[in-house]
Amino acid sequence: CPKGYYIAIVSTIAETDATHHLNVFDTRKGTLLHSFNNHGGGVWALKRVGTDMLVTGSIDHTVRVWSLSKNRCTHVFRGHTATVRCLDVVDPDPANGRNYPVILSGSRDATVRMFRLPGPDDPDYDSVSALNDYENPYFLAELRGHTDSVRALCGAGNVAVTGSYDHRVRVWDIARRRCRHELLGHEKNVYAVNLDTERNRCISASMDFNIKIWDLESGSELYNLSGHTGLVGLLELRDNTLVSGGADYTLRVWDPETGQHRHTLTGHDSPILCLDHDGHNI
């Protein structure tokens, strides 16, 4: 939960869960505020937008937009042909002529799809009746290039970065809706990506146990951060601190400017599945 917000979101991802609930809690009281079950499969990706909106991606191949104040799903976007595994919502980018937020969704069908984020006054919409993508007024583009599942995605400004099971990282130009760079170097599946907008870089982590820092302008590899002895599936960057989490039960702390290793944090006795930090506490 962002500071000052009092709602936590938990999604069920068990494939055997028949209801696939998306639960919203008041963390001050511990009470359940909403329970949504519109998805037809487990929820693998979730992004909160402001105080009222959620965007989710699911095993049922859809991207859905939810309103907490209206207590319902307001928009359903179809088109992916496999599980939606990751998503992000990118703020408006007036410098490139875009005055609306964009939803980016990555799927096991190897594609990334772009949708305009609905506004609070837009009518409800379900694309089930659309004969093709361009009948959906929110659809913007489909980005192709990866040859396997898109596992990780993030965006900022006019840049989106994706990581895939094809071992590649791709950098996309949102305005032109095309790939700027294909970043080669990982030897196994890419599980996490992050954008370092301050330094014009991106960061990727892989099943090959390595973390790589790339230059967004040239597409060149700047640093390879080694030390993990298992899959690295988590990256969190805040200011001058990069934290990674792995299947080797450890957290590692890095300097994102130089790639220098600062600390290895031990104590967990199984793979680390989630983390967050504020630059001081993890």
Secondary structure, DSSP 8 states (H G I E B T S, - for coil): --TT--EEEEE---TT-SS--EEEEETTTTEEEEEE---SS-EEEEEEETTTEEEEEETTS-EEEEETTTTEEEEEE---SS-EEEEEEE--BGGGTB-S-EEEEEETTS-EEEEE---TTS--EEGGG-SSGGGSTTEEEEE---SS-EEEEEEETTEEEEEETTS-EEEEETTTTEEEEEE---SS-EEEEEEETTTTEEEEEETTS-EEEEETTT--EEEEE---SS-EEEEEEETTEEEEEETTS-EEEE-TTT--EEEEE---SS--------SS--
